[in-house]
């Protein structure tokens, strides 16, 4: 049975979620109902990400026509075939399912394919939950499309705790590094990954600890960066924030991902580090802060004014963090005193914009922060990372449990996809922030509500 070719009938939302889905089913047969082609045709006029994906799918399928007729099965590079199924006979549908609905006509195609060859495994792939439920009610095997599926609890945390003898903690402090034997410590079941953070804990005295980062080049644990005067008035309040600052301030680490629930300090730390590296040290030419535009709750429709005025409500959380760093809502006496944001923007050192405008750009020598990255698809994450020019550092922040994009969830959004793909790479680092530091009320709400 293992050698039997399977038939995958693919829904529209799968192709809009990932245009490369056609190449991800191995040496099997992919069947696209004609209804899906019609739906893609309606989407391709949109200027949104869905519209771009629809146009890409149309071009890819047109190219595949060169390898064979779509009515009989065009060969897909790497194995498999692609077929466009014209009908399916709505007579197979129960009377409760109206043939006027596109979803039901797709189910009819699946039932027809299954009837034509009962011995061949037929799998319906869709991201529509209700459609999967209806398929199951009709006796159709259905699956969600998840090229990468990482549950939040299984996500790489970027840090570990290592219990060691007290002399090793002392050696770490005196030598400013601790050599790793074959990349492992006693009691650590897996080798440390590049730029993984660790808390060294004395086996006898649990209060005798040290914070370190694993350097793959040195094959050793090295001390983390701890700014004596903070970064723009911000001091780390826990170990995770200390690790985050080390990753954000390390010029050798070009990609940083910060995951944590509301109030853990992800965005504030990223912006503070970006200002320090751009304004104070001049390592980067500009701090570019961006976020996807998704409303919380019911959308209020079109907004009046210029493009800056339209975007202000979406970008306001970023302005709030920057105003805090400049002292508008933070501690008194901090430089800038609430009037530096516009000045930095006028000087070209700071730019705040939505992700809508990032496609097609090349971004060299900039400190790029992408906030709310959990709302992005894996394909959108790839689009952003490939924009990075020479000398650019990218920081992505987000909370996988606060998703507003209907096409992704906690297990397959672009942020967790990136964390899993880049873990262990020498130019990337990841930190999961756990403890909320915004306020006691915010922390309590995150735990109880």
The 8 nearest C-alpha neighbors of each residue, nearest first, counted from 0:
[[1, 3, 2, 4, 120, 119, 118, 5],
 [0, 2, 3, 4, 5, 120, 119, 27],
 [1, 3, 0, 4, 5, 26, 27, 119],
 [4, 2, 0, 1, 5, 119, 120, 27],
 [5, 3, 27, 2, 6, 28, 119, 26],
 [4, 6, 120, 27, 28, 121, 119, 3],
 [5, 7, 28, 121, 29, 122, 120, 27],
 [8, 6, 29, 122, 123, 30, 121, 9],
 [7, 9, 30, 123, 31, 29, 124, 122],
 [8, 10, 124, 31, 7, 123, 125, 30],
 [9, 11, 125, 12, 13, 124, 35, 8],
 [12, 10, 35, 14, 13, 15, 9, 39],
 [11, 13, 15, 14, 10, 16, 126, 125],
 [14, 12, 16, 11, 15, 10, 125, 17],
 [13, 15, 18, 17, 16, 11, 12, 20],
 [16, 14, 12, 13, 52, 17, 49, 18],
 [15, 17, 13, 14, 12, 18, 406, 376],
 [16, 18, 14, 19, 20, 15, 13, 378],
 [19, 17, 14, 20, 56, 52, 15, 16],
 [18, 20, 17, 21, 22, 23, 14, 56],
 [21, 19, 23, 22, 18, 17, 14, 13],
 [20, 22, 19, 23, 24, 18, 29, 14],
 [21, 23, 20, 19, 24, 25, 75, 77],
 [24, 22, 20, 21, 25, 19, 146, 26],
 [25, 23, 22, 27, 26, 21, 20, 29],
 [24, 26, 27, 23, 78, 79, 22, 77],
 [25, 27, 79, 78, 24, 28, 4, 77],
 [28, 26, 79, 4, 5, 25, 24, 6],
 [27, 29, 6, 80, 79, 5, 81, 7],
 [30, 28, 81, 7, 6, 8, 80, 82],
 [29, 31, 8, 82, 83, 81, 7, 9],
 [30, 32, 83, 9, 8, 84, 82, 33],
 [33, 31, 84, 34, 35, 83, 105, 85],
 [32, 34, 36, 85, 35, 84, 83, 31],
 [35, 33, 37, 32, 36, 38, 101, 105],
 [36, 34, 38, 11, 33, 37, 32, 39],
 [35, 37, 33, 39, 34, 38, 40, 32],
 [36, 38, 40, 34, 35, 39, 33, 41],
 [37, 39, 35, 41, 40, 36, 34, 42],
 [40, 38, 42, 36, 41, 37, 53, 43],
 [39, 41, 37, 38, 43, 42, 36, 53],
 [42, 40, 38, 39, 43, 44, 37, 45],
 [41, 43, 39, 50, 40, 44, 45, 53],
 [44, 42, 50, 53, 54, 40, 45, 41],
 [45, 43, 42, 50, 41, 46, 40, 54],
 [46, 44, 50, 47, 43, 42, 49, 51],
 [45, 47, 50, 44, 51, 48, 49, 43],
 [46, 48, 50, 49, 45, 51, 355, 52],
 [49, 47, 51, 50, 52, 46, 45, 379],
 [50, 48, 52, 47, 51, 15, 53, 42],
 [51, 49, 45, 43, 53, 47, 42, 48],
 [50, 52, 48, 54, 53, 49, 55, 47],
 [51, 53, 55, 49, 50, 54, 15, 18],
 [54, 52, 43, 50, 56, 55, 51, 39],
 [53, 55, 57, 43, 51, 52, 56, 50],
 [54, 56, 52, 58, 53, 57, 59, 51],
 [57, 55, 59, 53, 58, 54, 18, 52],
 [56, 58, 54, 60, 55, 59, 61, 53],
 [59, 57, 61, 55, 56, 60, 62, 54],
 [60, 58, 56, 62, 61, 57, 55, 63],
 [61, 59, 63, 57, 62, 58, 56, 64],
 [60, 62, 58, 64, 59, 63, 57, 65],
 [63, 61, 59, 60, 64, 65, 58, 66],
 [62, 64, 60, 65, 61, 66, 73, 59],
 [65, 63, 61, 67, 62, 66, 68, 73],
 [64, 66, 63, 67, 62, 61, 68, 73],
 [67, 65, 73, 64, 74, 63, 68, 75],
 [68, 66, 73, 64, 65, 72, 69, 74],
 [67, 69, 70, 71, 73, 64, 72, 66],
 [68, 70, 82, 72, 73, 71, 83, 64],
 [69, 71, 68, 83, 82, 72, 84, 73],
 [72, 70, 69, 68, 82, 73, 67, 83],
 [71, 73, 82, 69, 81, 80, 68, 70],
 [72, 74, 67, 81, 69, 80, 66, 68],
 [73, 75, 80, 66, 79, 67, 81, 72],
 [74, 76, 80, 79, 78, 77, 73, 81],
 [77, 75, 78, 74, 79, 22, 63, 80],
 [76, 78, 75, 79, 25, 26, 22, 74],
 [79, 77, 26, 75, 76, 25, 80, 74],
 [78, 80, 26, 27, 28, 75, 74, 25],
 [81, 79, 74, 28, 73, 75, 72, 29],
 [80, 82, 29, 73, 72, 30, 28, 74],
 [81, 83, 72, 69, 30, 70, 31, 71],
 [82, 84, 31, 69, 70, 32, 30, 33],
 [85, 83, 32, 33, 86, 31, 82, 30],
 [86, 84, 33, 32, 83, 87, 34, 70],
 [87, 85, 88, 84, 108, 33, 32, 107],
 [86, 88, 108, 111, 107, 89, 85, 110],
 [87, 89, 90, 86, 91, 107, 111, 108],
 [88, 90, 91, 92, 107, 98, 87, 104],
 [89, 91, 88, 92, 93, 107, 87, 94],
 [92, 90, 89, 88, 107, 93, 110, 111],
 [91, 93, 89, 90, 107, 96, 94, 98],
 [94, 92, 95, 96, 91, 90, 97, 89],
 [95, 93, 96, 92, 97, 90, 98, 91],
 [94, 96, 93, 97, 92, 98, 103, 133],
 [97, 95, 94, 93, 92, 103, 98, 100],
 [96, 98, 99, 100, 95, 103, 94, 92],
 [97, 99, 100, 104, 103, 89, 96, 101],
 [98, 100, 97, 101, 104, 103, 96, 102],
 [99, 101, 103, 98, 102, 97, 104, 96],
 [100, 102, 104, 103, 105, 34, 99, 98],
 [103, 101, 105, 104, 100, 106, 130, 34],
 [102, 104, 106, 105, 100, 101, 98, 107],
 [103, 105, 107, 101, 106, 102, 98, 108],
 [104, 106, 108, 102, 107, 103, 32, 101],
 [107, 105, 103, 109, 104, 108, 110, 102],
 [106, 108, 104, 110, 87, 105, 109, 89],
 [109, 107, 87, 111, 105, 106, 110, 112],
 [108, 110, 106, 112, 107, 111, 113, 105],
 [111, 109, 113, 107, 108, 112, 114, 106],
 [110, 112, 108, 87, 114, 113, 109, 107],
 [113, 111, 109, 115, 114, 110, 108, 116],
 [112, 114, 110, 111, 117, 115, 116, 121],
 [115, 113, 111, 112, 116, 117, 110, 109],
 [116, 114, 112, 113, 111, 117, 110, 118],
 [115, 117, 114, 118, 113, 119, 112, 120],
 [118, 116, 113, 114, 119, 115, 120, 112],
 [119, 117, 116, 120, 113, 121, 115, 3],
 [118, 120, 117, 116, 121, 5, 3, 4],
 [121, 119, 5, 6, 118, 122, 4, 117],
 [120, 122, 6, 113, 7, 5, 119, 123],
 [123, 121, 7, 140, 141, 6, 8, 124],
 [122, 124, 141, 8, 7, 140, 9, 142],
 [125, 123, 142, 9, 141, 143, 8, 144],
 [126, 124, 10, 143, 127, 13, 144, 9],
 [125, 127, 143, 144, 128, 12, 13, 124],
 [126, 128, 130, 125, 129, 131, 12, 143],
 [129, 127, 131, 130, 126, 132, 125, 143],
 [130, 128, 132, 131, 127, 133, 134, 126],
 [131, 129, 133, 127, 132, 128, 134, 102],
 [130, 132, 134, 128, 129, 133, 141, 135],
 [131, 133, 129, 135, 130, 134, 136, 128],
 [134, 132, 136, 130, 135, 131, 129, 137],
 [135, 133, 131, 139, 137, 136, 132, 130],
 [134, 136, 138, 132, 139, 137, 133, 131],
 [135, 137, 133, 134, 138, 132, 139, 131],
 [138, 136, 134, 135, 139, 133, 110, 106],
 [137, 139, 135, 136, 134, 140, 133, 110],
 [140, 138, 134, 135, 137, 141, 123, 122],
 [139, 141, 122, 123, 135, 138, 121, 134],
 [142, 140, 123, 122, 124, 131, 139, 134],
 [143, 141, 124, 123, 144, 125, 140, 131],
 [142, 144, 126, 125, 124, 145, 141, 127],
 [145, 143, 126, 124, 125, 142, 146, 13],
 [144, 146, 147, 148, 143, 411, 410, 126],
 [147, 145, 144, 148, 411, 23, 20, 17],
 [148, 146, 145, 411, 149, 416, 410, 415],
 [147, 149, 410, 411, 145, 150, 146, 416],
 [150, 148, 410, 154, 151, 153, 147, 411],
 [149, 151, 410, 153, 152, 154, 148, 409],
 [152, 150, 154, 153, 149, 410, 409, 399],
 [151, 153, 150, 154, 149, 155, 156, 410],
 [154, 152, 150, 151, 149, 155, 156, 410],
 [155, 153, 151, 152, 156, 149, 150, 415],
 [154, 156, 157, 153, 419, 418, 422, 429],
 [157, 155, 431, 158, 430, 154, 429, 159],
 [158, 156, 430, 429, 195, 155, 196, 431],
 [159, 157, 196, 197, 195, 156, 430, 160],
 [158, 160, 197, 196, 198, 161, 157, 195],
 [161, 159, 198, 197, 199, 162, 200, 158],
 [160, 162, 199, 200, 198, 163, 159, 197],
 [163, 161, 200, 202, 201, 199, 160, 164],
 [164, 162, 201, 202, 200, 161, 165, 167],
 [163, 165, 166, 167, 201, 202, 168, 162],
 [164, 166, 201, 168, 167, 163, 169, 202],
 [167, 165, 169, 168, 164, 170, 163, 171],
 [166, 168, 170, 169, 165, 164, 171, 163],
 [167, 169, 171, 165, 170, 166, 172, 209],
 [170, 168, 166, 172, 167, 171, 173, 165],
 [171, 169, 167, 173, 168, 172, 174, 166],
 [170, 172, 176, 168, 177, 175, 169, 174],
 [171, 173, 169, 175, 170, 174, 168, 176],
 [172, 174, 170, 171, 175, 169, 176, 168],
 [173, 175, 176, 171, 170, 172, 177, 169],
 [176, 174, 172, 171, 173, 221, 222, 177],
 [175, 177, 221, 171, 174, 220, 219, 178],
 [178, 176, 220, 171, 219, 179, 221, 170],
 [177, 179, 219, 218, 220, 176, 180, 217],
 [180, 178, 182, 219, 218, 181, 183, 177],
 [181, 179, 182, 183, 178, 184, 218, 219],
 [180, 182, 183, 179, 218, 190, 184, 178],
 [181, 183, 179, 180, 190, 191, 218, 184],
 [184, 182, 190, 181, 180, 179, 187, 191],
 [185, 183, 187, 186, 180, 179, 182, 161],
 [184, 186, 187, 183, 188, 163, 162, 161],
 [185, 187, 188, 184, 162, 161, 183, 163],
 [188, 186, 184, 185, 189, 183, 161, 190],
 [187, 189, 186, 190, 183, 185, 184, 191],
 [190, 188, 187, 191, 183, 182, 192, 184],
 [189, 191, 183, 182, 192, 188, 187, 181],
 [190, 192, 182, 189, 195, 183, 193, 213],
 [191, 193, 423, 195, 194, 190, 213, 422],
 [192, 194, 423, 215, 425, 195, 213, 424],
 [195, 193, 213, 428, 212, 214, 192, 196],
 [194, 196, 157, 192, 213, 158, 193, 212],
 [197, 195, 158, 212, 211, 157, 194, 213],
 [196, 198, 159, 211, 158, 160, 210, 212],
 [197, 199, 210, 160, 209, 161, 200, 211],
 [200, 198, 209, 161, 208, 162, 160, 197],
 [201, 199, 208, 162, 205, 163, 161, 198],
 [200, 202, 165, 204, 205, 163, 207, 203],
 [201, 203, 162, 163, 164, 204, 200, 205],
 [204, 202, 201, 205, 165, 164, 207, 200],
 [203, 205, 201, 206, 207, 202, 165, 200],
 [206, 204, 201, 207, 200, 203, 202, 208],
 [207, 205, 204, 208, 201, 200, 203, 209],
 [208, 206, 205, 201, 204, 200, 209, 168],
 [209, 207, 200, 199, 206, 201, 198, 168],
 [208, 210, 199, 198, 211, 168, 200, 207],
 [211, 209, 198, 197, 199, 222, 223, 208],
 [210, 212, 222, 197, 221, 223, 220, 196],
 [213, 211, 196, 221, 220, 194, 195, 197],
 [212, 214, 220, 194, 195, 219, 193, 215],
 [215, 213, 217, 216, 219, 218, 194, 193],
 [214, 216, 218, 193, 217, 213, 425, 219],
 [217, 215, 214, 218, 219, 425, 193, 213],
 [218, 216, 219, 214, 215, 178, 220, 213],
 [219, 217, 215, 216, 214, 179, 178, 182],
 [220, 218, 178, 179, 217, 177, 214, 213],
 [219, 221, 213, 177, 212, 176, 211, 214],
 [220, 222, 176, 211, 212, 219, 175, 213],
 [223, 221, 211, 175, 212, 210, 224, 176],
 [222, 224, 211, 245, 212, 225, 210, 221],
 [223, 225, 245, 226, 222, 244, 248, 241],
 [224, 226, 227, 223, 241, 245, 244, 229],
 [227, 225, 229, 228, 224, 230, 234, 244],
 [226, 228, 229, 225, 234, 230, 224, 232],
 [229, 227, 226, 230, 232, 234, 231, 233],
 [228, 230, 234, 226, 233, 232, 227, 231],
 [231, 229, 233, 232, 271, 272, 275, 228],
 [232, 230, 233, 271, 229, 324, 275, 274],
 [231, 233, 230, 229, 234, 324, 228, 333],
 [234, 232, 229, 230, 231, 235, 271, 268],
 [233, 235, 229, 236, 232, 230, 228, 226],
 [236, 234, 240, 241, 237, 233, 238, 244],
 [235, 237, 234, 240, 238, 436, 241, 239],
 [238, 236, 240, 239, 235, 241, 434, 242],
 [237, 239, 241, 240, 242, 236, 235, 210],
 [240, 238, 242, 241, 432, 237, 243, 430],
 [239, 241, 243, 235, 242, 237, 238, 244],
 [242, 240, 238, 244, 235, 239, 243, 245],
 [241, 243, 239, 245, 240, 244, 238, 246],
 [242, 244, 240, 246, 245, 241, 430, 247],
 [245, 243, 247, 241, 246, 242, 248, 240],
 [244, 246, 224, 242, 248, 243, 247, 223],
 [247, 245, 243, 249, 244, 248, 428, 242],
 [246, 248, 244, 245, 249, 272, 243, 269],
 [247, 249, 245, 246, 244, 272, 250, 276],
 [250, 248, 246, 251, 252, 247, 245, 224],
 [249, 251, 252, 248, 253, 247, 392, 246],
 [252, 250, 249, 253, 426, 425, 427, 248],
 [251, 253, 426, 427, 250, 249, 254, 246],
 [254, 252, 392, 426, 427, 251, 393, 255],
 [255, 253, 427, 393, 252, 394, 392, 426],
 [256, 254, 394, 428, 427, 429, 395, 393],
 [255, 257, 395, 429, 394, 396, 430, 258],
 [258, 256, 396, 430, 431, 429, 265, 395],
 [259, 257, 431, 397, 398, 396, 432, 430],
 [260, 258, 432, 398, 431, 433, 263, 397],
 [259, 261, 398, 263, 262, 433, 258, 400],
 [262, 260, 263, 259, 435, 445, 398, 264],
 [261, 263, 437, 435, 264, 436, 260, 441],
 [262, 264, 435, 436, 261, 434, 265, 432],
 [265, 263, 267, 262, 266, 268, 436, 437],
 [266, 264, 268, 267, 263, 396, 257, 269],
 [267, 265, 269, 268, 264, 270, 396, 370],
 [266, 268, 270, 264, 269, 265, 320, 271],
 [267, 269, 271, 266, 270, 265, 264, 272],
 [270, 268, 266, 272, 267, 271, 273, 265],
 [269, 271, 273, 267, 272, 268, 274, 266],
 [272, 270, 268, 274, 273, 269, 231, 267],
 [273, 271, 275, 269, 270, 274, 247, 268],
 [272, 274, 270, 276, 271, 275, 277, 286],
 [273, 275, 277, 271, 278, 272, 276, 270],
 [276, 274, 279, 272, 273, 277, 278, 271],
 [277, 275, 280, 273, 274, 282, 281, 279],
 [278, 276, 281, 283, 274, 275, 282, 279],
 [277, 279, 274, 281, 275, 280, 276, 348],
 [280, 278, 275, 281, 277, 276, 274, 282],
 [279, 281, 276, 282, 277, 278, 275, 283],
 [282, 280, 277, 283, 278, 279, 276, 284],
 [283, 281, 280, 276, 277, 284, 364, 278],
 [284, 282, 277, 365, 364, 281, 285, 366],
 [285, 283, 365, 364, 277, 348, 281, 282],
 [284, 286, 348, 365, 283, 349, 277, 287],
 [285, 287, 349, 366, 365, 348, 273, 367],
 [286, 288, 367, 350, 351, 349, 366, 285],
 [289, 287, 368, 351, 367, 369, 350, 286],
 [290, 288, 369, 353, 352, 354, 351, 368],
 [289, 291, 370, 353, 369, 354, 371, 292],
 [292, 290, 354, 353, 293, 371, 289, 374],
 [291, 293, 313, 290, 353, 294, 354, 355],
 [292, 294, 291, 403, 295, 404, 313, 374],
 [295, 293, 298, 296, 292, 297, 403, 313],
 [296, 294, 293, 297, 403, 298, 402, 292],
 [295, 297, 294, 298, 403, 299, 293, 404],
 [296, 298, 299, 295, 294, 300, 293, 403],
 [297, 299, 300, 294, 296, 295, 301, 293],
 [300, 298, 297, 301, 302, 294, 296, 295],
 [301, 299, 298, 302, 297, 303, 294, 309],
 [300, 302, 303, 299, 309, 298, 304, 310],
 [301, 303, 309, 300, 304, 299, 308, 310],
 [304, 302, 309, 301, 305, 308, 306, 300],
 [305, 303, 308, 309, 306, 302, 307, 310],
 [304, 306, 308, 307, 309, 303, 310, 302],
 [305, 307, 309, 308, 310, 304, 311, 303],
 [308, 306, 310, 305, 309, 311, 304, 352],
 [309, 307, 305, 311, 306, 304, 310, 303],
 [308, 310, 306, 307, 302, 311, 304, 305],
 [311, 309, 307, 313, 308, 312, 306, 314],
 [310, 312, 314, 308, 313, 315, 309, 307],
 [313, 311, 315, 314, 310, 309, 308, 316],
 [314, 312, 310, 311, 315, 292, 316, 294],
 [313, 315, 311, 317, 312, 316, 310, 318],
 [314, 316, 318, 312, 317, 313, 311, 319],
 [317, 315, 319, 318, 314, 320, 313, 312],
 [318, 316, 320, 315, 319, 314, 321, 288],
 [317, 319, 315, 321, 320, 316, 322, 314],
 [320, 318, 316, 322, 317, 321, 315, 323],
 [321, 319, 323, 317, 318, 322, 267, 324],
 [320, 322, 324, 318, 323, 319, 325, 317],
 [323, 321, 325, 327, 319, 324, 320, 337],
 [322, 324, 329, 328, 320, 326, 321, 325],
 [325, 323, 321, 326, 322, 320, 231, 329],
 [326, 324, 322, 335, 337, 323, 336, 327],
 [325, 327, 329, 336, 323, 337, 328, 324],
 [328, 326, 337, 322, 323, 329, 325, 336],
 [329, 327, 323, 326, 322, 330, 337, 325],
 [328, 330, 326, 323, 327, 331, 324, 325],
 [331, 329, 326, 333, 332, 328, 323, 327],
 [332, 330, 333, 326, 329, 336, 327, 328],
 [331, 333, 334, 330, 336, 326, 335, 329],
 [334, 332, 326, 331, 336, 325, 330, 335],
 [335, 333, 336, 325, 332, 326, 337, 339],
 [334, 336, 339, 325, 337, 338, 333, 326],
 [337, 335, 326, 334, 325, 338, 327, 333],
 [338, 336, 327, 325, 326, 335, 322, 339],
 [339, 337, 335, 336, 340, 341, 342, 325],
 [338, 340, 335, 342, 341, 337, 343, 325],
 [341, 339, 343, 342, 338, 344, 321, 322],
 [340, 342, 344, 343, 339, 345, 338, 349],
 [341, 343, 339, 345, 344, 340, 346, 338],
 [344, 342, 346, 348, 340, 345, 349, 341],
 [343, 345, 349, 341, 347, 346, 342, 348],
 [344, 346, 342, 343, 347, 341, 348, 349],
 [345, 347, 343, 344, 348, 342, 349, 341],
 [348, 346, 344, 345, 349, 343, 285, 350],
 [349, 347, 285, 343, 346, 344, 286, 284],
 [348, 350, 344, 286, 343, 347, 285, 287],
 [349, 351, 287, 344, 286, 288, 352, 348],
 [352, 350, 288, 289, 287, 349, 353, 314],
 [351, 353, 289, 350, 288, 354, 290, 314],
 [354, 352, 289, 290, 355, 291, 356, 292],
 [353, 355, 291, 357, 356, 290, 289, 352],
 [356, 354, 353, 357, 358, 291, 292, 352],
 [355, 357, 354, 358, 353, 352, 360, 359],
 [356, 358, 354, 360, 355, 359, 383, 386],
 [359, 357, 360, 356, 382, 355, 383, 386],
 [358, 360, 357, 361, 386, 356, 382, 383],
 [361, 359, 358, 357, 386, 362, 356, 387],
 [360, 362, 386, 388, 387, 363, 359, 357],
 [361, 363, 388, 387, 386, 360, 365, 364],
 [364, 362, 388, 389, 391, 365, 390, 387],
 [363, 365, 390, 391, 283, 284, 389, 388],
 [366, 364, 391, 283, 285, 284, 363, 367],
 [365, 367, 286, 392, 391, 273, 287, 283],
 [368, 366, 393, 287, 365, 288, 392, 286],
 [367, 369, 394, 288, 395, 393, 289, 370],
 [370, 368, 395, 289, 290, 372, 288, 394],
 [369, 371, 290, 396, 372, 395, 289, 368],
 [372, 370, 397, 373, 396, 290, 374, 369],
 [373, 371, 397, 374, 370, 375, 414, 396],
 [372, 374, 414, 397, 371, 399, 375, 412],
 [375, 373, 404, 372, 402, 371, 403, 412],
 [376, 374, 413, 373, 372, 379, 412, 380],
 [375, 377, 413, 379, 412, 378, 380, 407],
 [378, 376, 413, 380, 379, 416, 381, 412],
 [377, 379, 381, 376, 380, 382, 17, 413],
 [380, 378, 382, 376, 381, 377, 375, 383],
 [379, 381, 377, 383, 382, 378, 413, 384],
 [382, 380, 378, 384, 379, 383, 385, 377],
 [381, 383, 379, 380, 385, 384, 378, 386],
 [384, 382, 380, 386, 381, 385, 379, 357],
 [385, 383, 381, 386, 382, 387, 380, 393],
 [384, 386, 387, 382, 383, 381, 388, 361],
 [387, 385, 361, 383, 384, 362, 360, 388],
 [388, 386, 362, 385, 384, 391, 363, 361],
 [387, 389, 363, 362, 391, 361, 386, 390],
 [388, 390, 363, 391, 364, 387, 362, 365],
 [389, 391, 364, 363, 388, 392, 365, 283],
 [392, 390, 364, 365, 363, 389, 388, 387],
 [391, 393, 253, 366, 254, 367, 365, 390],
 [394, 392, 367, 254, 368, 253, 366, 255],
 [395, 393, 255, 368, 256, 254, 367, 369],
 [396, 394, 256, 369, 368, 372, 370, 257],
 [397, 395, 257, 370, 372, 258, 256, 371],
 [398, 396, 371, 372, 258, 373, 370, 399],
 [397, 399, 259, 260, 400, 258, 401, 373],
 [400, 398, 409, 373, 401, 402, 397, 151],
 [399, 401, 398, 409, 402, 260, 151, 408],
 [402, 400, 398, 399, 403, 373, 260, 409],
 [401, 403, 374, 404, 400, 373, 399, 408],
 [402, 404, 374, 405, 293, 401, 295, 294],
 [403, 405, 374, 406, 402, 407, 293, 375],
 [406, 404, 407, 403, 408, 402, 374, 126],
 [407, 405, 404, 16, 408, 126, 376, 12],
 [408, 406, 412, 405, 404, 411, 376, 374],
 [407, 409, 410, 412, 411, 402, 406, 399],
 [408, 410, 399, 400, 411, 412, 151, 150],
 [411, 409, 149, 150, 148, 408, 412, 151],
 [412, 410, 148, 408, 147, 409, 407, 145],
 [413, 411, 407, 376, 414, 408, 373, 415],
 [412, 414, 377, 376, 416, 375, 380, 415],
 [413, 415, 373, 417, 416, 412, 372, 418],
 [416, 414, 418, 417, 413, 412, 419, 411],
 [417, 415, 413, 414, 419, 418, 377, 420],
 [416, 418, 420, 414, 415, 419, 421, 413],
 [419, 417, 415, 421, 416, 420, 422, 414],
 [418, 420, 416, 417, 422, 421, 415, 155],
 [419, 421, 417, 418, 422, 416, 415, 423],
 [422, 420, 418, 424, 419, 417, 423, 427],
 [423, 421, 419, 424, 418, 420, 428, 192],
 [422, 424, 192, 193, 421, 425, 194, 427],
 [425, 423, 421, 427, 426, 422, 193, 428],
 [424, 426, 193, 427, 423, 194, 215, 252],
 [427, 425, 252, 253, 424, 254, 251, 428],
 [426, 428, 254, 252, 424, 425, 255, 253],
 [429, 427, 255, 194, 246, 254, 256, 252],
 [428, 430, 256, 157, 255, 257, 431, 418],
 [431, 429, 157, 257, 156, 243, 432, 258],
 [432, 430, 258, 156, 259, 257, 433, 157],
 [433, 431, 259, 239, 263, 258, 430, 434],
 [434, 432, 259, 431, 435, 263, 260, 239],
 [433, 435, 263, 432, 436, 442, 237, 262],
 [434, 436, 263, 262, 442, 437, 433, 261],
 [435, 437, 263, 438, 262, 434, 264, 442],
 [438, 436, 262, 435, 441, 263, 439, 442],
 [439, 437, 441, 440, 436, 442, 435, 262],
 [438, 440, 442, 441, 443, 437, 436, 435],
 [439, 441, 443, 438, 442, 444, 437, 445],
 [442, 440, 438, 444, 443, 439, 437, 445],
 [443, 441, 435, 445, 439, 444, 440, 438],
 [444, 442, 440, 446, 445, 441, 447, 439],
 [443, 445, 441, 447, 448, 446, 442, 440],
 [446, 444, 442, 443, 447, 448, 441, 261],
 [445, 447, 443, 444, 448, 442, 441, 435],
 [448, 446, 444, 445, 443, 442, 441, 440],
 [447, 444, 445, 446, 443, 442, 441, 440]]
